[in-house]
């Protein structure tokens, strides 16, 4: 089989130097294609690396969210366990209504006189867990507040501080005031 180029040379239709120049141009073009092909491979490789980096970043974000949710679930379980183990009795047939604020609402709990005194003194604290108000000792309430302060509803402090420029400093609120 004879190439078309050789056939044209034998027929005398093409000069040798023109064939040589055409071959050089052809080789230059192939070389250029190889170079540009290598560059497109590099670009594809860079694009693949970028896509892989974005996927890894997204996976890290999802893992962080999953870990945060698991940690929050563990905290809620710890709080539930602390409340369950340390809750105090409100007193059977509590006849005194003890009012407290939960969020923007005023809630009412019926307790005995002794439990009310503990609440006023700050030895007992009201904690709301899953919509149910429970009484726990102050030490446990402090531990719960470290984990989630929103669950601790009412903390009475045994010492009260009065500001110097308070115009109502002379009018102290009695501890036994029921509202």
Residue frames as a rotation matrix with the C-alpha (Angstrom) as fourth column:
UNK 1
0.582 0.813 0.000 0.00
0.813 -0.582 0.000 0.00
0.000 0.000 -1.000 0.00
UNK 2
-0.568 -0.744 0.352 1.38
0.766 -0.635 -0.106 3.27
0.302 0.209 0.930 -1.02
UNK 3
-0.218 0.476 -0.852 0.38
0.645 -0.584 -0.492 6.49
-0.732 -0.657 -0.180 0.74
UNK 4
0.743 0.585 0.325 -1.33
0.645 -0.496 -0.582 9.28
-0.180 0.642 -0.745 -1.11
UNK 5
0.673 -0.570 -0.472 1.68
-0.366 -0.811 0.457 11.49
-0.643 -0.135 -0.754 -0.52
UNK 6
-0.356 -0.836 0.418 4.00
-0.021 0.455 0.890 9.03
-0.934 0.308 -0.180 -2.28
UNK 7
0.040 0.457 0.888 1.59
0.901 0.367 -0.230 8.68
-0.432 0.810 -0.397 -5.16
UNK 8
0.936 0.321 -0.147 1.46
0.249 -0.894 -0.372 12.46
-0.251 0.312 -0.917 -5.61
UNK 9
0.252 -0.927 -0.276 5.27
-0.449 -0.365 0.816 12.64
-0.857 -0.082 -0.509 -5.53
UNK 10
-0.431 -0.404 0.807 5.58
0.418 0.703 0.575 9.94
-0.800 0.585 -0.135 -8.25
UNK 11
0.378 0.668 0.641 3.02
0.901 -0.106 -0.420 11.70
-0.213 0.737 -0.642 -10.40
UNK 12
-0.618 -0.722 0.311 4.99
0.763 -0.646 0.018 14.93
0.188 0.249 0.950 -9.98
UNK 13
0.279 0.821 0.497 2.08
0.542 -0.562 0.624 16.89
0.792 0.095 -0.602 -8.70
UNK 14
0.999 0.021 0.024 3.84
-0.011 -0.498 0.867 17.85
0.030 -0.867 -0.497 -5.44
UNK 15
0.255 -0.964 0.078 7.43
-0.395 -0.177 -0.902 18.98
0.883 0.199 -0.426 -4.75
UNK 16
0.031 -0.350 -0.936 9.60
0.633 0.732 -0.252 17.25
0.773 -0.585 0.244 -2.13
UNK 17
-0.899 -0.430 0.079 10.15
0.225 -0.611 -0.759 20.38
0.375 -0.664 0.647 -0.07
UNK 18
-0.319 0.868 0.380 6.40
-0.763 -0.473 0.441 21.00
0.563 -0.149 0.813 0.12
UNK 19
0.459 0.428 -0.779 5.90
0.034 0.867 0.497 17.43
0.888 -0.254 0.383 1.40
UNK 20
-0.405 -0.715 -0.570 8.68
0.682 0.178 -0.709 18.00
0.608 -0.676 0.416 3.94
UNK 21
-0.877 0.134 0.461 7.07
-0.315 -0.885 -0.344 21.27
0.362 -0.447 0.818 5.13
UNK 22
0.121 0.990 -0.074 3.67
-0.651 0.136 0.747 19.55
0.749 -0.043 0.661 5.34
UNK 23
0.263 -0.107 -0.959 5.17
0.471 0.881 0.031 16.73
0.842 -0.460 0.282 7.44
UNK 24
-0.793 -0.597 -0.124 6.80
0.427 -0.399 -0.812 19.27
0.435 -0.696 0.571 9.77
UNK 25
-0.580 0.657 0.481 3.51
-0.671 -0.721 0.175 21.12
0.462 -0.221 0.859 10.18
UNK 26
0.375 0.738 -0.560 1.74
-0.288 0.667 0.687 17.86
0.881 -0.096 0.463 10.84
UNK 27
-0.087 -0.487 -0.869 4.24
0.711 0.581 -0.397 16.84
0.698 -0.652 0.296 13.53
UNK 28
-0.932 -0.206 0.297 4.05
-0.009 -0.808 -0.590 20.31
0.362 -0.552 0.751 15.10
UNK 29
-0.168 0.961 0.221 0.29
-0.745 -0.270 0.610 20.02
0.646 -0.062 0.761 15.19
UNK 30
0.411 0.279 -0.868 0.44
0.201 0.901 0.385 16.56
0.889 -0.333 0.314 16.83
UNK 31
-0.555 -0.709 -0.434 2.93
0.640 -0.032 -0.767 17.86
0.530 -0.705 0.472 19.37
UNK 32
-0.812 0.319 0.489 0.66
-0.435 -0.890 -0.141 20.79
0.390 -0.327 0.861 20.13
UNK 33
0.229 0.943 -0.243 -2.30
-0.518 0.329 0.790 18.47
0.824 -0.055 0.563 20.53
UNK 34
0.093 -0.274 -0.957 -0.34
0.615 0.772 -0.161 16.31
0.783 -0.574 0.240 22.97
UNK 35
-0.888 -0.459 -0.015 0.56
0.317 -0.588 -0.744 19.39
0.333 -0.666 0.668 24.98
UNK 36
-0.530 0.764 0.367 -2.96
-0.749 -0.625 0.220 20.72
0.398 -0.158 0.904 25.00
UNK 37
0.310 0.610 -0.729 -4.27
-0.165 0.790 0.590 17.22
0.936 -0.063 0.346 25.71
UNK 38
-0.374 -0.541 -0.754 -1.95
0.703 0.365 -0.610 17.00
0.605 -0.758 0.244 28.72
UNK 39
-0.961 0.039 0.274 -3.20
-0.172 -0.859 -0.482 20.36
0.217 -0.510 0.832 29.91
UNK 40
-0.075 0.997 0.013 -6.82
-0.746 -0.065 0.663 19.29
0.662 0.040 0.749 29.59
UNK 41
0.191 0.064 -0.980 -5.97
0.388 0.912 0.135 16.15
0.902 -0.405 0.149 31.54
UNK 42
-0.797 -0.523 -0.302 -4.41
0.503 -0.298 -0.811 18.37
0.334 -0.799 0.501 34.23
UNK 43
-0.699 0.614 0.366 -7.53
-0.628 -0.772 0.097 20.54
0.342 -0.162 0.926 34.24
UNK 44
0.266 0.805 -0.530 -9.72
-0.362 0.593 0.719 17.47
0.893 0.000 0.450 34.56
UNK 45
-0.157 -0.426 -0.891 -7.51
0.668 0.619 -0.413 16.20
0.728 -0.660 0.187 37.35
UNK 46
-0.972 -0.199 0.126 -7.74
0.068 -0.750 -0.658 19.56
0.225 -0.631 0.743 39.14
UNK 47
-0.292 0.944 0.156 -11.51
-0.770 -0.329 0.546 19.60
0.567 0.040 0.823 38.70
UNK 48
0.306 0.362 -0.881 -11.72
0.119 0.903 0.413 16.07
0.945 -0.231 0.233 40.11
UNK 49
-0.577 -0.585 -0.570 -9.56
0.666 0.068 -0.743 17.07
0.474 -0.808 0.350 43.09
UNK 50
-0.875 0.303 0.377 -11.74
-0.398 -0.894 -0.207 20.14
0.275 -0.331 0.903 43.67
UNK 51
0.114 0.963 -0.246 -14.89
-0.596 0.264 0.758 18.01
0.795 0.061 0.604 43.56
UNK 52
0.110 -0.163 -0.980 -13.31
0.534 0.841 -0.080 15.53
0.838 -0.515 0.180 45.96
UNK 53
-0.883 -0.462 -0.076 -12.32
0.334 -0.507 -0.794 18.38
0.329 -0.727 0.603 48.32
UNK 54
-0.534 0.767 0.357 -15.87
-0.730 -0.631 0.262 19.77
0.426 -0.121 0.896 48.26
UNK 55
0.332 0.645 -0.688 -17.29
-0.192 0.760 0.621 16.31
0.924 -0.074 0.376 48.96
UNK 56
-0.299 -0.527 -0.795 -14.90
0.706 0.438 -0.556 15.84
0.642 -0.728 0.241 51.88
UNK 57
-0.957 -0.024 0.290 -15.89
-0.133 -0.851 -0.509 19.27
0.259 -0.525 0.811 53.26
UNK 58
-0.101 0.994 0.039 -19.58
-0.759 -0.102 0.643 18.41
0.644 0.035 0.765 52.98
UNK 59
0.270 0.138 -0.953 -18.98
0.272 0.938 0.213 15.07
0.924 -0.317 0.216 54.69
UNK 60
-0.739 -0.583 -0.339 -17.15
0.514 -0.161 -0.843 16.84
0.437 -0.796 0.418 57.53
UNK 61
-0.732 0.537 0.420 -20.08
-0.604 -0.796 -0.035 19.24
0.315 -0.279 0.907 57.96
UNK 62
0.261 0.872 -0.414 -22.60
-0.512 0.489 0.706 16.38
0.818 0.027 0.574 58.03
UNK 63
-0.033 -0.355 -0.934 -20.46
0.586 0.750 -0.306 14.47
0.809 -0.558 0.183 60.53
UNK 64
-0.943 -0.316 0.107 -20.20
0.127 -0.636 -0.762 17.57
0.309 -0.704 0.639 62.72
UNK 65
-0.328 0.905 0.270 -23.99
-0.821 -0.414 0.393 18.01
0.467 -0.093 0.879 62.62
UNK 66
0.376 0.441 -0.815 -24.51
-0.083 0.892 0.444 14.33
0.923 -0.100 0.372 63.44
UNK 67
-0.441 -0.633 -0.636 -22.05
0.632 0.284 -0.721 14.54
0.637 -0.721 0.275 66.33
UNK 68
-0.901 0.145 0.408 -23.73
-0.328 -0.843 -0.426 17.69
0.282 -0.518 0.807 67.67
UNK 69
0.086 0.993 -0.076 -27.14
-0.741 0.115 0.662 16.01
0.666 0.000 0.746 67.53
UNK 70
0.266 -0.057 -0.962 -25.80
0.353 0.935 0.042 12.94
0.897 -0.351 0.269 69.31
UNK 71
-0.778 -0.599 -0.190 -24.16
0.425 -0.278 -0.862 15.11
0.463 -0.751 0.471 71.95
UNK 72
-0.611 0.637 0.469 -27.39
-0.699 -0.713 0.058 17.07
0.371 -0.292 0.881 72.49
UNK 73
0.371 0.755 -0.540 -29.32
-0.389 0.654 0.648 13.81
0.843 -0.030 0.537 72.82
UNK 74
-0.128 -0.518 -0.846 -26.78
0.628 0.618 -0.473 12.56
0.768 -0.592 0.246 75.39
UNK 75
-0.935 -0.195 0.296 -27.11
-0.058 -0.740 -0.670 15.81
0.349 -0.643 0.681 77.37
UNK 76
-0.132 0.968 0.214 -30.91
-0.834 -0.225 0.504 15.50
0.536 -0.112 0.837 77.44
UNK 77
0.415 0.235 -0.879 -30.57
0.094 0.950 0.298 11.89
0.905 -0.206 0.372 78.60
UNK 78
-0.599 -0.691 -0.405 -28.16
0.534 0.033 -0.845 12.95
0.597 -0.722 0.349 81.38
UNK 79
-0.794 0.350 0.497 -30.56
-0.519 -0.815 -0.256 15.67
0.316 -0.461 0.829 82.52
UNK 80
0.242 0.934 -0.264 -33.50
-0.633 0.358 0.686 13.26
0.735 0.001 0.678 82.49
UNK 81
0.138 -0.271 -0.953 -31.51
0.474 0.863 -0.177 10.78
0.870 -0.427 0.248 84.56
UNK 82
-0.871 -0.492 0.001 -30.47
0.256 -0.455 -0.853 13.45
0.420 -0.743 0.522 87.08
UNK 83
-0.467 0.779 0.419 -34.06
-0.802 -0.572 0.170 14.66
0.372 -0.256 0.892 87.45
UNK 84
0.367 0.639 -0.676 -35.41
-0.326 0.769 0.550 11.12
0.871 0.019 0.490 87.74
UNK 85
-0.082 -0.498 -0.863 -32.90
0.624 0.650 -0.434 10.14
0.777 -0.574 0.258 90.43
UNK 86
-0.829 -0.433 -0.354 -33.08
0.544 -0.478 -0.689 13.36
0.130 -0.764 0.632 92.46
UNK 87
-0.373 0.732 0.570 -36.61
-0.102 -0.643 0.759 14.66
0.922 0.226 0.314 92.17
UNK 88
-0.998 0.057 0.007 -38.29
-0.009 -0.038 -0.999 15.64
-0.057 -0.998 0.038 95.39
UNK 89
-0.377 0.925 -0.042 -41.88
0.914 0.379 0.146 15.04
0.151 0.016 -0.988 96.40
UNK 90
-0.571 0.258 0.780 -44.16
0.014 -0.946 0.323 18.06
0.821 0.195 0.536 96.08
UNK 91
-0.900 0.306 0.309 -46.08
-0.337 -0.042 -0.940 16.85
-0.275 -0.951 0.141 99.10
UNK 92
-0.710 0.700 0.074 -49.21
0.670 0.640 0.377 14.81
0.216 0.318 -0.923 99.09
UNK 93
0.313 0.950 0.020 -52.35
0.922 -0.309 0.233 16.83
0.228 -0.055 -0.972 98.73
UNK 94
-0.756 -0.635 -0.159 -50.45
0.653 -0.750 -0.104 20.09
-0.053 -0.182 0.982 98.49
UNK 95
0.262 0.952 -0.156 -52.82
0.950 -0.283 -0.133 22.83
-0.171 -0.114 -0.979 99.45
UNK 96
0.258 -0.241 -0.936 -50.66
0.071 -0.961 0.267 25.89
-0.963 -0.135 -0.231 98.79
UNK 97
0.846 0.043 0.531 -50.51
0.531 0.023 -0.847 27.20
-0.048 0.999 -0.003 95.24
UNK 98
0.052 -0.895 -0.444 -46.94
0.261 -0.417 0.871 28.15
-0.964 -0.161 0.212 94.34
UNK 99
0.945 0.319 0.075 -46.81
0.177 -0.305 -0.936 30.35
-0.276 0.897 -0.345 91.22
UNK 100
-0.108 -0.989 -0.102 -43.76
0.198 -0.122 0.973 30.59
-0.974 0.085 0.209 89.00
UNK 101
0.544 0.243 -0.803 -42.98
-0.658 -0.470 -0.588 31.86
-0.521 0.848 -0.096 85.54
UNK 102
-0.102 -0.523 0.846 -42.04
0.389 0.762 0.518 29.48
-0.916 0.382 0.125 82.76
UNK 103
-0.492 -0.113 0.863 -41.16
0.860 -0.219 0.462 31.29
0.137 0.969 0.205 79.57
UNK 104
-0.854 0.257 0.452 -43.80
-0.190 -0.963 0.189 33.99
0.484 0.076 0.872 79.22
UNK 105
0.157 0.958 -0.240 -46.51
-0.073 0.253 0.965 32.09
0.985 -0.134 0.109 81.17
UNK 106
-0.414 -0.145 0.899 -47.30
-0.895 -0.116 -0.431 32.00
0.167 -0.983 -0.082 84.85
UNK 107
-0.181 0.268 -0.946 -47.62
-0.076 0.955 0.285 28.40
0.980 0.124 -0.153 85.98
UNK 108
0.192 0.329 0.925 -49.02
-0.952 -0.168 0.257 27.05
0.240 -0.929 0.281 89.24
UNK 109
-0.347 -0.318 -0.882 -47.89
-0.025 0.944 -0.330 24.12
0.937 -0.092 -0.336 91.34
UNK 110
0.656 0.595 0.464 -49.65
-0.523 -0.085 0.848 22.89
0.545 -0.799 0.256 94.47
UNK 111
-0.283 -0.837 -0.468 -47.19
0.084 0.465 -0.882 22.11
0.956 -0.288 -0.061 97.27
UNK 112
0.503 0.347 -0.792 -47.16
0.792 0.182 0.583 21.65
0.346 -0.920 -0.183 101.02
UNK 113
0.986 -0.098 0.138 -46.01
-0.145 -0.908 0.392 24.40
0.087 -0.407 -0.909 103.37
UNK 114
0.475 -0.863 0.172 -42.66
0.064 0.229 0.971 22.68
-0.878 -0.450 0.164 104.03
UNK 115
0.037 -0.433 0.901 -41.91
0.951 0.291 0.100 22.31
-0.306 0.853 0.422 100.30
UNK 116
0.740 0.281 0.611 -42.88
0.490 -0.847 -0.204 25.95
0.460 0.450 -0.765 99.75
UNK 117
0.883 -0.464 -0.073 -40.44
-0.224 -0.551 0.804 27.03
-0.413 -0.694 -0.590 102.44
UNK 118
0.102 -0.868 0.487 -37.68
0.480 0.472 0.740 25.04
-0.871 0.158 0.465 100.73
UNK 119
0.246 0.054 0.968 -38.56
0.958 -0.168 -0.234 26.70
0.150 0.984 -0.093 97.42
UNK 120
0.947 0.149 0.284 -38.53
0.111 -0.983 0.145 30.17
0.301 -0.106 -0.948 98.93
UNK 121
0.680 -0.732 0.031 -35.23
-0.207 -0.151 0.967 29.49
-0.703 -0.664 -0.255 100.71
UNK 122
0.423 -0.512 -0.747 -33.68
-0.903 -0.170 -0.395 28.26
0.075 0.842 -0.534 97.49
UNK 123
-0.363 -0.555 0.749 -32.95
-0.616 0.746 0.253 24.73
-0.699 -0.369 -0.613 98.67
UNK 124
-0.111 0.399 0.910 -35.31
0.611 0.750 -0.254 23.30
-0.784 0.528 -0.327 96.04
UNK 125
-0.636 -0.139 -0.759 -35.47
-0.470 -0.710 0.524 24.41
-0.612 0.690 0.386 92.42
UNK 126
0.474 0.842 0.259 -38.14
-0.134 0.359 -0.924 23.90
-0.870 0.403 0.283 89.77
UNK 127
-0.737 -0.643 -0.206 -36.95
-0.375 0.137 0.917 22.14
-0.562 0.753 -0.342 86.61
UNK 128
0.435 0.885 -0.163 -39.22
-0.620 0.163 -0.767 21.51
-0.653 0.435 0.620 83.61
UNK 129
-0.766 -0.630 0.129 -38.47
-0.391 0.616 0.684 18.29
-0.510 0.474 -0.718 81.76
UNK 130
-0.898 0.420 0.130 -40.68
0.350 0.504 0.790 17.34
0.267 0.754 -0.600 78.80
UNK 131
-0.324 0.809 0.490 -43.37
-0.184 -0.562 0.806 19.77
0.928 0.171 0.331 79.94
UNK 132
0.619 0.500 -0.606 -43.52
0.460 0.395 0.795 18.38
0.637 -0.771 0.014 83.50
UNK 133
0.249 -0.495 0.832 -42.36
-0.633 -0.733 -0.247 20.53
0.733 -0.466 -0.496 86.42
UNK 134
0.528 -0.193 -0.827 -40.19
0.560 0.811 0.168 18.68
0.639 -0.552 0.536 88.92
UNK 135
0.839 -0.299 0.454 -38.50
-0.524 -0.667 0.530 19.74
0.145 -0.683 -0.716 92.12
UNK 136
0.531 -0.753 -0.389 -34.80
0.572 0.657 -0.491 19.00
0.625 0.038 0.779 92.53
UNK 137
0.543 -0.422 -0.726 -32.16
0.653 -0.332 0.681 20.08
-0.529 -0.843 0.095 95.05
UNK 138
0.837 -0.209 -0.506 -30.16
-0.331 -0.929 -0.164 23.21
-0.436 0.305 -0.847 94.25
UNK 139
-0.167 -0.974 0.152 -26.92
-0.440 0.212 0.872 21.27
-0.882 0.078 -0.464 93.65
UNK 140
-0.293 0.152 0.944 -28.58
0.671 0.736 0.090 19.12
-0.681 0.660 -0.318 90.99
UNK 141
0.780 0.624 0.046 -30.24
0.493 -0.567 -0.660 22.19
-0.386 0.538 -0.750 89.43
UNK 142
0.442 -0.705 -0.555 -26.82
-0.566 -0.699 0.437 23.82
-0.696 0.121 -0.708 89.12
UNK 143
-0.551 -0.638 0.538 -25.51
-0.018 0.654 0.757 20.75
-0.834 0.407 -0.372 87.29
UNK 144
0.122 0.689 0.715 -28.56
0.858 0.289 -0.424 20.79
-0.499 0.665 -0.556 85.02
UNK 145
0.854 0.206 -0.478 -28.06
0.039 -0.941 -0.335 24.52
-0.519 0.268 -0.812 84.34
UNK 146
-0.152 -0.967 -0.203 -24.49
-0.423 -0.122 0.898 23.80
-0.893 0.223 -0.390 83.22
UNK 147
-0.680 -0.089 0.728 -25.85
0.465 0.715 0.521 21.46
-0.567 0.693 -0.445 80.56
UNK 148
-0.481 0.597 0.642 -29.03
0.603 -0.306 0.737 23.34
0.636 0.742 -0.213 79.60
UNK 149
-0.976 0.017 -0.217 -30.01
0.155 -0.649 -0.745 26.49
-0.154 -0.761 0.630 81.47
UNK 150
-0.613 0.789 -0.042 -33.41
-0.600 -0.430 0.674 26.67
0.514 0.439 0.737 79.75
UNK 151
-0.139 0.572 -0.808 -34.70
0.278 0.806 0.523 23.69
0.950 -0.152 -0.271 81.76
UNK 152
-0.593 -0.094 -0.800 -34.13
0.805 -0.079 -0.587 25.36
-0.008 -0.993 0.122 85.12
UNK 153
0.135 0.796 0.590 -37.18
0.683 -0.506 0.526 27.51
0.717 0.332 -0.612 85.72
UNK 154
0.757 0.288 0.586 -36.86
-0.196 -0.756 0.624 29.05
0.623 -0.588 -0.516 89.13
UNK 155
-0.062 -0.801 -0.595 -33.80
0.781 0.332 -0.529 29.64
0.621 -0.497 0.606 91.28
UNK 156
0.901 0.306 0.308 -34.32
0.029 -0.750 0.661 31.61
0.433 -0.586 -0.684 94.46
UNK 157
-0.181 -0.984 0.009 -31.15
0.235 -0.052 -0.971 33.00
0.955 -0.173 0.240 95.90
UNK 158
0.309 0.290 -0.906 -30.90
0.914 0.172 0.367 33.04
0.262 -0.942 -0.212 99.68
UNK 159
-0.321 -0.437 -0.840 -28.99
0.619 -0.769 0.163 36.34
-0.717 -0.468 0.517 99.67
UNK 160
0.607 0.542 0.581 -30.41
0.794 -0.446 -0.413 39.42
0.036 0.712 -0.701 98.02
UNK 161
-0.573 -0.800 -0.178 -28.33
0.779 -0.599 0.184 42.34
-0.254 -0.033 0.967 96.84
UNK 162
0.614 0.759 -0.216 -29.72
0.684 -0.648 -0.334 45.85
-0.394 0.058 -0.917 96.83
UNK 163
-0.048 -0.596 0.802 -28.42
0.826 -0.475 -0.304 48.53
0.561 0.648 0.515 94.52
UNK 164
-0.652 -0.320 -0.687 -27.38
0.706 -0.587 -0.397 51.75
-0.276 -0.744 0.609 96.22
UNK 165
-0.934 0.264 -0.239 -29.48
-0.316 -0.924 0.214 54.04
-0.165 0.276 0.947 94.04
UNK 166
-0.646 0.749 -0.149 -32.61
0.520 0.574 0.632 51.84
0.559 0.330 -0.761 94.13
UNK 167
-0.596 0.445 0.668 -35.55
-0.558 -0.828 0.054 54.10
0.578 -0.340 0.742 95.16
UNK 168
0.520 0.852 -0.061 -37.44
-0.585 0.407 0.702 51.07
0.622 -0.330 0.710 96.53
UNK 169
-0.390 -0.781 -0.487 -34.57
-0.090 0.559 -0.824 49.74
0.916 -0.278 -0.288 98.65
UNK 170
-0.808 0.100 0.581 -36.45
-0.589 -0.201 -0.783 50.56
0.039 -0.974 0.222 101.85
UNK 171
0.228 0.963 0.143 -39.46
-0.929 0.259 -0.263 48.51
-0.291 -0.073 0.954 100.71
UNK 172
-0.816 -0.579 0.017 -38.37
-0.562 0.799 0.215 44.88
-0.138 0.166 -0.976 100.91
UNK 173
0.083 0.813 -0.577 -40.59
-0.755 0.429 0.497 42.15
0.651 0.394 0.649 99.54
UNK 174
0.058 -0.045 0.997 -41.41
-0.886 0.458 0.072 39.63
-0.460 -0.888 -0.014 102.25
UNK 175
-0.854 -0.488 -0.181 -40.46
-0.518 0.768 0.376 36.02
-0.044 0.415 -0.909 101.62
UNK 176
-0.736 0.603 0.309 -43.88
0.396 0.753 -0.525 34.74
-0.549 -0.263 -0.793 102.49
UNK 177
-0.288 0.628 -0.723 -45.69
-0.662 -0.676 -0.323 36.95
-0.692 0.386 0.610 99.97
UNK 178
-0.474 0.235 0.848 -47.97
0.546 0.835 0.074 34.83
-0.691 0.498 -0.524 97.84
UNK 179
-0.509 0.249 -0.824 -49.00
-0.596 -0.792 0.130 36.17
-0.620 0.557 0.552 94.46
